[in-house]
Amino acid sequence: MSSETTVPFYSWARAARRDWPRLEKRLESVLHRGEFTAGQAVAELEEGIARYTGAGFAVGCNNGSDALAIMLRAAGIGPGDEVIVPAYTFFSSASSVIHVGAEPVLVDIQPGSYALDPEAVERAITSRTRAIMPVHLFSQMADMVALTKVAADHGLTVLEDSAEAIGMRVQGRHAGLWGRAGVLSFFPTKTLGALGDAGMLLTDDEELARSARMLTVHGRSPDGTRAHELIGWNSRLDEIQACVLLTRLERLEEEIERRAVLAARYTEGLSGIDEVQVPWLRPTVQPGNQVWYVYLAECQRRDELVEFLETRGVGTEVYYPRPLTQQPVLAGRPGVRHPVPVAEASARRAVGLPMYPDLTEAQVDHVVDAVRAFYRGASS
């Protein structure tokens, strides 16, 4: 197969060649300083992400999952508390709650937006509920206007799993800054991706930021005394990943725009196929934007389609094949008690198609043609 008819789910090869001269200079600086964790490059990245998002504080972590647990712990969530989490999300949205001793309460999502359903959230609130954790998935934010109102009405904290949401804003406010804190993941496939694991916590709360920073280094005080005030983790962001992210941050807006062009081409090509539901922007009176981390379509006979696309050289990713309510390790937990029909339907139908700035228009067209060929064959 030619490069235009082999479409991996993700690739940074072309961009890496383009960015290598700038990245090499940063890496040489790290080697010269001999400083490999939580050093100058990490500090520069934290400042850069704070400027980009508008956060008062940005705290580098080893990965997005660590950032979630650190955020919860720094916000005072612990044993006896309940945190409301969508049933359709990556596993760490729930496991991070368990790691701090609290209980995730899994509720349904809104059709098409894949985000917490505010009405389902309200029904799930109990006397033990301490926080609501919206997750911003794929290309748009959750309904933060409605969710923050529910939280305010019940005296709850909002803590955002904004791991996928860099660049997403509603009313000009960046994801992760609608509640008390949020997180970012820089896993390689993310809109801003490292060459390994990396994450960050965002907040405007100075005390929470101070606690979070201590929790990333075994609870050690930042005042230089090396006194340990908390029991934390080893979750420092390393300098090499910070160099990669600083280099990619310089082109982030350009790459977000490129993703939008590719998404529009997908939507144009896939529209009109009865068996395929293309992504859409949730209607809202509050202005917001889409950032295409993933182009997620809902497709009939999804698993067969995935196998067919593989024969055509097209990589895919199933997000997520099981709702959290069907994960074996969560079975029987008290928070798994609410019906989640929308999450279950999405788990059966949703598939991510290749989406990254390296994609060419010809590769997108190849993916579209392959999807159309599958459904033509199915109907003939």
DAJOZI-V500803 format. One record per pair of residues at least 4 apart in sequence whose ideal C-beta (glycine too) atoms are under 6 Angstrom apart, sorted by sequence separation. I is the first residue (numbers start at 1). J is the second residue. D is the distance in whole Angstrom. If there is no record, write none. Layout:
# DAJOZI-V500803
i=I j=J d=D
i=I j=J d=D
This chain:
# DAJOZI-V500803
i=1 j=5 d=5
i=12 j=16 d=5
i=15 j=19 d=6
i=19 j=23 d=5
i=20 j=24 d=6
i=35 j=39 d=4
i=38 j=42 d=5
i=49 j=53 d=6
i=62 j=66 d=5
i=66 j=70 d=6
i=70 j=74 d=6
i=77 j=81 d=5
i=89 j=93 d=4
i=91 j=95 d=6
i=92 j=96 d=5
i=125 j=129 d=5
i=143 j=147 d=6
i=144 j=148 d=6
i=173 j=177 d=6
i=186 j=190 d=6
i=189 j=193 d=6
i=194 j=198 d=4
i=221 j=225 d=6
i=245 j=249 d=6
i=251 j=255 d=5
i=266 j=270 d=6
i=267 j=271 d=6
i=301 j=305 d=6
i=322 j=326 d=4
i=340 j=344 d=6
i=346 j=350 d=5
i=359 j=363 d=5
i=1 j=6 d=4
i=50 j=55 d=5
i=61 j=66 d=5
i=72 j=77 d=4
i=97 j=102 d=5
i=109 j=114 d=5
i=110 j=115 d=6
i=116 j=121 d=6
i=136 j=141 d=5
i=151 j=156 d=4
i=169 j=174 d=5
i=185 j=190 d=6
i=188 j=193 d=4
i=203 j=208 d=5
i=214 j=219 d=5
i=309 j=314 d=4
i=322 j=327 d=6
i=354 j=359 d=6
i=359 j=364 d=6
i=61 j=67 d=4
i=109 j=115 d=6
i=136 j=142 d=6
i=176 j=182 d=2
i=186 j=192 d=6
i=203 j=209 d=5
i=221 j=227 d=5
i=270 j=276 d=5
i=299 j=305 d=5
i=330 j=336 d=6
i=97 j=104 d=4
i=110 j=117 d=5
i=151 j=158 d=5
i=168 j=175 d=4
i=186 j=193 d=6
i=271 j=278 d=6
i=309 j=316 d=6
i=50 j=58 d=4
i=85 j=93 d=5
i=109 j=117 d=6
i=134 j=142 d=4
i=186 j=194 d=4
i=220 j=228 d=5
i=221 j=229 d=5
i=270 j=278 d=5
i=49 j=58 d=5
i=85 j=94 d=5
i=108 j=117 d=5
i=213 j=222 d=6
i=219 j=228 d=5
i=281 j=290 d=6
i=94 j=104 d=4
i=148 j=158 d=6
i=165 j=175 d=4
i=219 j=229 d=6
i=306 j=316 d=5
i=121 j=132 d=6
i=201 j=212 d=5
i=219 j=230 d=3
i=267 j=278 d=5
i=325 j=336 d=5
i=46 j=58 d=4
i=108 j=120 d=5
i=186 j=198 d=4
i=219 j=231 d=5
i=107 j=120 d=4
i=134 j=147 d=5
i=162 j=175 d=4
i=219 j=232 d=4
i=46 j=60 d=6
i=83 j=97 d=5
i=107 j=121 d=6
i=162 j=176 d=4
i=185 j=199 d=5
i=218 j=232 d=5
i=353 j=367 d=6
i=325 j=340 d=5
i=160 j=176 d=5
i=184 j=200 d=5
i=214 j=230 d=5
i=107 j=124 d=5
i=215 j=232 d=4
i=279 j=296 d=6
i=323 j=340 d=6
i=42 j=60 d=5
i=116 j=134 d=5
i=166 j=184 d=6
i=183 j=201 d=5
i=214 j=232 d=6
i=83 j=102 d=5
i=85 j=104 d=5
i=87 j=106 d=4
i=105 j=124 d=5
i=132 j=151 d=5
i=160 j=179 d=5
i=216 j=235 d=4
i=278 j=297 d=6
i=159 j=179 d=5
i=162 j=182 d=4
i=163 j=183 d=6
i=182 j=202 d=5
i=216 j=236 d=6
i=323 j=343 d=4
i=81 j=102 d=4
i=82 j=103 d=5
i=83 j=104 d=6
i=84 j=105 d=5
i=85 j=106 d=6
i=88 j=109 d=5
i=158 j=179 d=3
i=276 j=297 d=5
i=277 j=298 d=4
i=323 j=344 d=6
i=78 j=100 d=6
i=79 j=101 d=4
i=159 j=181 d=6
i=160 j=182 d=4
i=163 j=185 d=4
i=181 j=203 d=4
i=77 j=100 d=6
i=78 j=101 d=5
i=82 j=105 d=5
i=84 j=107 d=6
i=86 j=109 d=5
i=114 j=137 d=4
i=157 j=180 d=5
i=276 j=299 d=5
i=68 j=92 d=6
i=72 j=96 d=6
i=132 j=156 d=6
i=323 j=347 d=5
i=77 j=102 d=5
i=118 j=143 d=6
i=131 j=156 d=6
i=166 j=191 d=5
i=180 j=205 d=6
i=275 j=300 d=4
i=322 j=347 d=6
i=88 j=114 d=6
i=116 j=142 d=5
i=131 j=157 d=4
i=132 j=158 d=5
i=133 j=159 d=5
i=134 j=160 d=6
i=135 j=161 d=4
i=136 j=162 d=5
i=144 j=170 d=6
i=166 j=192 d=5
i=176 j=202 d=4
i=65 j=92 d=4
i=69 j=96 d=4
i=73 j=100 d=5
i=115 j=142 d=3
i=141 j=168 d=5
i=181 j=208 d=6
i=320 j=347 d=6
i=68 j=96 d=4
i=72 j=100 d=5
i=118 j=146 d=4
i=122 j=150 d=5
i=131 j=159 d=5
i=133 j=161 d=6
i=118 j=147 d=6
i=121 j=150 d=6
i=125 j=154 d=6
i=136 j=165 d=4
i=141 j=170 d=5
i=263 j=292 d=4
i=266 j=295 d=5
i=69 j=99 d=5
i=86 j=116 d=5
i=148 j=178 d=6
i=69 j=100 d=6
i=319 j=350 d=6
i=118 j=150 d=6
i=136 j=168 d=6
i=263 j=295 d=5
i=259 j=292 d=4
i=318 j=351 d=6
i=319 j=352 d=5
i=141 j=175 d=5
i=144 j=178 d=4
i=256 j=291 d=6
i=316 j=351 d=5
i=317 j=352 d=4
i=84 j=121 d=5
i=136 j=175 d=5
i=198 j=237 d=6
i=84 j=124 d=5
i=93 j=135 d=5
i=198 j=241 d=4
i=196 j=241 d=6
i=82 j=128 d=4
i=89 j=135 d=4
i=82 j=129 d=5
i=194 j=241 d=4
i=302 j=349 d=5
i=83 j=131 d=5
i=84 j=132 d=5
i=85 j=133 d=5
i=81 j=130 d=4
i=86 j=135 d=5
i=195 j=244 d=5
i=302 j=351 d=5
i=83 j=133 d=5
i=194 j=244 d=5
i=299 j=349 d=6
i=194 j=245 d=6
i=298 j=349 d=4
i=298 j=350 d=5
i=299 j=351 d=6
i=77 j=130 d=6
i=314 j=367 d=5
i=77 j=131 d=6
i=296 j=350 d=6
i=192 j=248 d=6
i=296 j=352 d=5
i=314 j=370 d=6
i=294 j=352 d=5
i=295 j=353 d=5
i=312 j=370 d=4
i=186 j=245 d=6
i=192 j=252 d=6
i=295 j=355 d=4
i=294 j=355 d=6
i=309 j=370 d=6
i=292 j=355 d=6
i=308 j=374 d=5
i=93 j=161 d=5
i=305 j=374 d=5
i=75 j=157 d=6
i=75 j=159 d=6
i=71 j=159 d=6
i=167 j=256 d=5
i=262 j=359 d=5
i=266 j=364 d=6
i=270 j=368 d=6
i=64 j=163 d=4
i=258 j=357 d=4
i=265 j=364 d=5
i=269 j=368 d=3
i=275 j=375 d=5
i=191 j=293 d=5
i=255 j=357 d=4
i=262 j=364 d=6
i=273 j=375 d=6
i=75 j=180 d=6
i=71 j=181 d=5
i=71 j=183 d=6
i=68 j=183 d=5
i=171 j=286 d=5
i=67 j=183 d=4
i=170 j=286 d=5
i=170 j=288 d=4
i=64 j=183 d=6
i=54 j=174 d=6
i=169 j=289 d=6
i=53 j=174 d=4
i=64 j=185 d=3
i=55 j=177 d=6
i=168 j=291 d=5
i=167 j=291 d=4
i=164 j=293 d=5
i=71 j=201 d=5
i=67 j=199 d=4
i=63 j=197 d=4
i=67 j=201 d=5
i=74 j=208 d=5
i=64 j=199 d=4
i=63 j=199 d=5
i=74 j=211 d=4
i=61 j=199 d=4
i=74 j=212 d=4
i=60 j=200 d=5
i=139 j=279 d=6
i=145 j=286 d=5
i=58 j=200 d=6
i=59 j=201 d=4
i=70 j=212 d=5
i=73 j=215 d=6
i=58 j=202 d=6
i=70 j=215 d=5
i=57 j=203 d=5
i=55 j=202 d=4
i=56 j=204 d=4
i=53 j=202 d=6
i=59 j=209 d=6
i=140 j=290 d=5
i=49 j=200 d=6
i=139 j=290 d=5
i=57 j=209 d=4
i=59 j=212 d=5
i=139 j=292 d=5
i=59 j=213 d=5
i=61 j=216 d=6
i=138 j=294 d=5
i=138 j=296 d=5
i=112 j=280 d=6
i=66 j=235 d=4
i=113 j=282 d=4
i=62 j=235 d=4
i=61 j=235 d=5
i=60 j=237 d=3
i=10 j=189 d=5
i=42 j=237 d=5
i=45 j=242 d=4
i=38 j=236 d=4
i=41 j=239 d=5
i=37 j=236 d=4
i=39 j=239 d=5
i=42 j=242 d=5
i=45 j=245 d=5
i=37 j=238 d=5
i=41 j=242 d=4
i=45 j=246 d=5
i=48 j=249 d=5
i=41 j=243 d=5
i=44 j=246 d=6
i=36 j=239 d=5
i=30 j=239 d=5
i=124 j=338 d=6
i=27 j=243 d=5
i=26 j=243 d=4
i=106 j=324 d=5
i=106 j=325 d=5
i=23 j=247 d=4
i=22 j=247 d=5
i=19 j=247 d=5
i=106 j=335 d=6
i=94 j=324 d=5
i=105 j=335 d=4
i=106 j=336 d=6
i=104 j=335 d=5
i=107 j=338 d=5
i=111 j=342 d=5
i=103 j=335 d=5
i=108 j=340 d=4
i=109 j=342 d=5
i=108 j=342 d=5
i=109 j=343 d=5
i=88 j=323 d=5
i=108 j=343 d=6
i=87 j=323 d=4
i=87 j=324 d=5
i=87 j=325 d=5
i=87 j=340 d=4
i=88 j=343 d=4
i=87 j=343 d=4
i=88 j=346 d=6
i=9 j=315 d=3
i=6 j=313 d=4
i=7 j=314 d=5
i=8 j=315 d=5
i=5 j=313 d=5
i=9 j=317 d=5
i=1 j=313 d=5
i=15 j=358 d=6
i=14 j=358 d=5
i=9 j=354 d=5
i=10 j=356 d=6
i=7 j=354 d=5
i=11 j=358 d=5
i=7 j=363 d=5
i=4 j=362 d=4
i=4 j=363 d=6
i=7 j=367 d=6
i=5 j=366 d=5
